[in-house]
Amino acid sequence: MDDGQARRGRHQRIVVGIVATLVSLGAVLAILLPFRASLSTAIPALVFVLPAVIGVVIGGFWVGVVGAAAGFLAYDFFFLPPYDALTVRSAQNWVAVAVYIAVVLIVAQVVAQLRAARQEALRRNEESDRLYELSQALIGDLAFPQLLTHIVDTVQGVFEPRWTALVLPQGGHDEPVPGETLEVAATAGQAVSDADVASLTSARGETRSMGLVADGGRGPRKVSVALVVNERPVGMLVLQDVVLEGADRSLLGTFANQSALAVDRARLRDEALRARLLEEIDRWRRALMGAASHDLRTPLAAVKTAVSSLRQTGTRLSEEDRAELLELIEQQSDRLARLVTNLLDMTRIESGALEIRPTVMPLDELVDEALGNLGGSVGHERVRVEAPDDLPMLRIDHVLVSQVLANLLDNADRVSPNASMIRVTARVAPGSADRIEIAVSDEGPGIPHNERDRVFEMFSQNGRGGGAGLGLAIAKAFVEAHGGLIWVDPSVVIGARIVFTVPADARVTASA
């Protein structure tokens, strides 16, 4: 608020206070005059304190003084003999007048002090509320633009300048860099003119202030305060056309300190996020290189060896050996194709391009499609399907869920003894009639308890046959895309049993 507004507000309160004092004094006279003959001189003196108190409450101490003077004249003129004259004859009446004036002035002073103390308490309470709101917002998880907007809105609401601007380094550095242009990151209040923006951003990265600085001249001024953390400037708050008293300057300094810490904290949080992203990218790169060095190199080496053996003209191969080499090439090519498919599926998942196209199909068709995806590496004779005859149809994207089942069957085949069976069981999920629970069980070494939470993470091999660690991660993503869950059954003693749920079409059963 500028000086003109403050002065107009004070003058308005004084005028209203004087009017209220005179009106209340007239009301008191109208009430007491009919009983003047029967009243003692002390009663009007006590009652005339009220108009002065009303004036103090509304307009301040000096309005109370005016009320005391008007009350003294009314008291002397109407209630001290001789009536209707401004004269005091007896010493007793002089004592009454002196006591009245003393009492009114003391009461006016006390009331004025109480009023001032109340206003100060309200102001302090409002400052505390503002600081609390600001600190709560600053320690919260606001996005960086929201944080900057909250800072300028709070400063604008407390100090009421014409506008408030928050200036930050344009390049996103932790602090201004010499030669770098600054930018107005957030504003509040009236629109900031182009000339003001040019003035604020032309510092070329130089710190303008380490504390409160105001433009020269009298009246409303532009006040700037640097946002400093550990003697390192991170930005600047600028308030246009504002007058700051001593307490206001301290409060603005507190706001600036809080804002500086918040801005610095937000930047550190962004840097930590970037560091985590870079660390995750680096982890992915290392894991992908590990997968490529093992899961790509091994089948490629096998294919190359088999092709080289077939091309050797000086070596005669029996038909049995030739067929074995061709089968090896086909199996390793299928293995490479599955790995490439998994990598492409993972790319779709990470890019958010995964789209569900649900269809209705029975469980046995899903199993056949999954085994077909494996290219014969897992024979039908090794897979036993167990499901009730009235099992509802599955309402799934068969391409995605068949890949889930294929990945689970491939894992089970790699870790199980050659003569063992792989069981695929299905039932209606307990407590959920619109969900089918499908499980794949093997007789391999199982999954250690301490690794069951990590087995579905990207590139997590966890002893499941030395794969790239993509199959179960892809299975988890595809199942969750259907709104289902996937987990390792903790009750299995021998081998492993991985369970997942998918939607059911309860209107149709597989036997219908």
DAJOLIN-V473086 format. One record per residue. N is the residue number from 1. D_FIRST is the distance of its C-alpha to the first C-alpha in Angstrom with 1 decimal. Layout:
# DAJOLIN-V473086
[[N & D_FIRST] [N & D_FIRST]]
This chain:
# DAJOLIN-V473086
[[1 & 0.0] [2 & 3.8] [3 & 6.9] [4 & 8.4] [5 & 6.4] [6 & 6.8] [7 & 10.3] [8 & 11.1] [9 & 10.5] [10 & 12.7] [11 & 15.2] [12 & 15.6] [13 & 16.4] [14 & 18.8] [15 & 20.6] [16 & 21.0] [17 & 22.2] [18 & 24.7] [19 & 26.0] [20 & 26.4] [21 & 28.2] [22 & 30.6] [23 & 31.3] [24 & 32.1] [25 & 34.2] [26 & 36.1] [27 & 36.8] [28 & 38.1] [29 & 40.4] [30 & 41.7] [31 & 42.7] [32 & 44.2] [33 & 46.0] [34 & 48.9] [35 & 49.7] [36 & 49.4] [37 & 53.1] [38 & 53.2] [39 & 50.1] [40 & 50.1] [41 & 47.7] [42 & 45.8] [43 & 44.7] [44 & 42.5] [45 & 41.0] [46 & 39.9] [47 & 38.7] [48 & 36.6] [49 & 34.5] [50 & 32.8] [51 & 31.0] [52 & 29.6] [53 & 28.4] [54 & 26.8] [55 & 24.9] [56 & 23.7] [57 & 22.6] [58 & 20.5] [59 & 19.4] [60 & 20.2] [61 & 23.1] [62 & 23.6] [63 & 23.8] [64 & 26.4] [65 & 28.2] [66 & 28.4] [67 & 29.8] [68 & 32.2] [69 & 33.5] [70 & 33.9] [71 & 35.6] [72 & 37.9] [73 & 39.0] [74 & 39.7] [75 & 41.5] [76 & 43.6] [77 & 44.4] [78 & 45.3] [79 & 46.4] [80 & 48.0] [81 & 51.5] [82 & 52.3] [83 & 50.2] [84 & 48.2] [85 & 48.1] [86 & 45.8] [87 & 48.4] [88 & 49.1] [89 & 52.8] [90 & 53.5] [91 & 52.4] [92 & 51.5] [93 & 49.0] [94 & 47.5] [95 & 47.1] [96 & 45.4] [97 & 43.0] [98 & 42.1] [99 & 41.7] [100 & 39.5] [101 & 37.2] [102 & 37.1] [103 & 36.6] [104 & 33.7] [105 & 31.9] [106 & 32.5] [107 & 31.4] [108 & 28.3] [109 & 27.5] [110 & 28.3] [111 & 26.3] [112 & 23.2] [113 & 23.7] [114 & 24.3] [115 & 21.1] [116 & 19.1] [117 & 21.1] [118 & 20.5] [119 & 16.7] [120 & 17.1] [121 & 19.6] [122 & 17.5] [123 & 14.6] [124 & 17.5] [125 & 19.0] [126 & 16.1] [127 & 15.8] [128 & 19.6] [129 & 19.6] [130 & 17.2] [131 & 19.4] [132 & 22.4] [133 & 21.5] [134 & 20.8] [135 & 24.0] [136 & 26.0] [137 & 25.0] [138 & 25.7] [139 & 29.1] [140 & 30.0] [141 & 31.9] [142 & 29.3] [143 & 30.3] [144 & 28.8] [145 & 26.8] [146 & 25.5] [147 & 24.5] [148 & 22.4] [149 & 20.7] [150 & 20.0] [151 & 18.5] [152 & 15.9] [153 & 15.2] [154 & 14.8] [155 & 12.4] [156 & 10.3] [157 & 10.5] [158 & 9.8] [159 & 6.9] [160 & 5.3] [161 & 6.0] [162 & 8.1] [163 & 11.0] [164 & 12.7] [165 & 16.3] [166 & 19.2] [167 & 22.0] [168 & 25.6] [169 & 29.1] [170 & 30.6] [171 & 34.0] [172 & 33.0] [173 & 34.1] [174 & 33.1] [175 & 31.4] [176 & 30.9] [177 & 34.3] [178 & 34.8] [179 & 35.3] [180 & 33.6] [181 & 30.8] [182 & 27.6] [183 & 26.1] [184 & 22.7] [185 & 23.6] [186 & 20.6] [187 & 17.3] [188 & 14.6] [189 & 12.1] [190 & 13.2] [191 & 16.6] [192 & 17.2] [193 & 19.5] [194 & 22.9] [195 & 22.4] [196 & 19.5] [197 & 21.7] [198 & 24.6] [199 & 22.7] [200 & 21.7] [201 & 25.2] [202 & 27.3] [203 & 27.4] [204 & 30.9] [205 & 30.5] [206 & 29.6] [207 & 27.2] [208 & 24.4] [209 & 23.2] [210 & 24.3] [211 & 21.2] [212 & 17.7] [213 & 18.0] [214 & 15.6] [215 & 16.7] [216 & 18.1] [217 & 17.0] [218 & 14.6] [219 & 11.0] [220 & 8.7] [221 & 11.1] [222 & 12.5] [223 & 13.2] [224 & 16.2] [225 & 18.0] [226 & 21.6] [227 & 22.9] [228 & 26.1] [229 & 29.0] [230 & 31.9] [231 & 30.8] [232 & 30.9] [233 & 27.9] [234 & 27.5] [235 & 24.3] [236 & 20.9] [237 & 17.2] [238 & 15.0] [239 & 11.2] [240 & 10.4] [241 & 7.9] [242 & 6.1] [243 & 6.9] [244 & 9.2] [245 & 11.4] [246 & 14.9] [247 & 14.6] [248 & 11.7] [249 & 13.9] [250 & 16.8] [251 & 15.3] [252 & 14.3] [253 & 17.9] [254 & 19.3] [255 & 17.7] [256 & 19.2] [257 & 22.5] [258 & 22.8] [259 & 21.9] [260 & 24.4] [261 & 27.1] [262 & 26.5] [263 & 26.8] [264 & 29.8] [265 & 31.4] [266 & 31.1] [267 & 32.7] [268 & 35.4] [269 & 36.0] [270 & 36.5] [271 & 38.8] [272 & 40.7] [273 & 41.1] [274 & 42.4] [275 & 44.7] [276 & 46.0] [277 & 46.6] [278 & 48.5] [279 & 50.4] [280 & 51.3] [281 & 52.3] [282 & 54.5] [283 & 56.0] [284 & 56.8] [285 & 58.3] [286 & 60.5] [287 & 61.5] [288 & 62.3] [289 & 64.3] [290 & 66.2] [291 & 66.9] [292 & 68.1] [293 & 70.3] [294 & 72.0] [295 & 71.8] [296 & 72.2] [297 & 74.6] [298 & 77.0] [299 & 77.9] [300 & 77.9] [301 & 80.4] [302 & 82.5] [303 & 82.6] [304 & 83.4] [305 & 86.2] [306 & 87.7] [307 & 87.6] [308 & 89.2] [309 & 91.9] [310 & 92.6] [311 & 92.8] [312 & 95.3] [313 & 98.4] [314 & 100.7] [315 & 99.9] [316 & 101.5] [317 & 99.3] [318 & 100.7] [319 & 99.4] [320 & 97.9] [321 & 96.1] [322 & 94.9] [323 & 93.5] [324 & 91.8] [325 & 90.1] [326 & 88.9] [327 & 87.6] [328 & 85.7] [329 & 84.2] [330 & 83.1] [331 & 81.7] [332 & 79.7] [333 & 78.5] [334 & 77.3] [335 & 75.5] [336 & 73.7] [337 & 72.8] [338 & 71.3] [339 & 69.3] [340 & 68.0] [341 & 67.2] [342 & 65.3] [343 & 63.2] [344 & 62.5] [345 & 61.6] [346 & 59.2] [347 & 57.6] [348 & 57.1] [349 & 55.5] [350 & 53.1] [351 & 52.0] [352 & 51.4] [353 & 54.2] [354 & 56.2] [355 & 57.0] [356 & 59.1] [357 & 61.9] [358 & 63.6] [359 & 67.2] [360 & 69.7] [361 & 72.5] [362 & 74.8] [363 & 74.8] [364 & 78.1] [365 & 77.0] [366 & 73.9] [367 & 76.1] [368 & 78.4] [369 & 75.6] [370 & 74.2] [371 & 77.7] [372 & 78.0] [373 & 74.8] [374 & 76.5] [375 & 79.4] [376 & 82.1] [377 & 81.0] [378 & 80.9] [379 & 84.0] [380 & 84.1] [381 & 86.7] [382 & 84.3] [383 & 81.7] [384 & 82.3] [385 & 80.1] [386 & 80.0] [387 & 78.2] [388 & 79.1] [389 & 80.7] [390 & 78.1] [391 & 75.2] [392 & 72.6] [393 & 72.0] [394 & 69.2] [395 & 66.3] [396 & 65.2] [397 & 64.6] [398 & 68.2] [399 & 67.5] [400 & 64.8] [401 & 66.5] [402 & 69.9] [403 & 68.3] [404 & 66.9] [405 & 70.4] [406 & 72.0] [407 & 69.8] [408 & 70.7] [409 & 74.4] [410 & 74.4] [411 & 72.9] [412 & 75.4] [413 & 78.3] [414 & 77.4] [415 & 77.3] [416 & 80.2] [417 & 83.9] [418 & 85.8] [419 & 87.9] [420 & 85.0] [421 & 83.5] [422 & 79.9] [423 & 78.9] [424 & 76.4] [425 & 75.7] [426 & 73.6] [427 & 72.7] [428 & 70.2] [429 & 67.2] [430 & 67.3] [431 & 64.9] [432 & 63.9] [433 & 66.3] [434 & 64.5] [435 & 64.8] [436 & 67.8] [437 & 68.2] [438 & 70.2] [439 & 71.4] [440 & 73.3] [441 & 75.5] [442 & 77.5] [443 & 79.9] [444 & 78.3] [445 & 77.0] [446 & 73.9] [447 & 70.3] [448 & 69.4] [449 & 67.0] [450 & 64.5] [451 & 64.3] [452 & 64.0] [453 & 60.2] [454 & 60.3] [455 & 63.1] [456 & 61.0] [457 & 58.7] [458 & 59.0] [459 & 61.9] [460 & 62.8] [461 & 66.6] [462 & 67.2] [463 & 71.0] [464 & 71.4] [465 & 74.0] [466 & 72.3] [467 & 70.3] [468 & 67.1] [469 & 65.1] [470 & 63.8] [471 & 65.9] [472 & 64.3] [473 & 60.8] [474 & 61.5] [475 & 63.2] [476 & 60.1] [477 & 57.8] [478 & 60.2] [479 & 60.7] [480 & 57.0] [481 & 56.5] [482 & 58.8] [483 & 56.7] [484 & 59.4] [485 & 59.8] [486 & 62.2] [487 & 63.4] [488 & 66.4] [489 & 68.5] [490 & 68.6] [491 & 71.8] [492 & 74.1] [493 & 76.5] [494 & 78.4] [495 & 76.7] [496 & 73.3] [497 & 72.1] [498 & 68.9] [499 & 67.6] [500 & 65.2] [501 & 64.3] [502 & 64.0] [503 & 63.6] [504 & 66.7] [505 & 67.8] [506 & 69.1] [507 & 70.7] [508 & 73.4] [509 & 75.5] [510 & 77.4] [511 & 80.7] [512 & 80.0]]
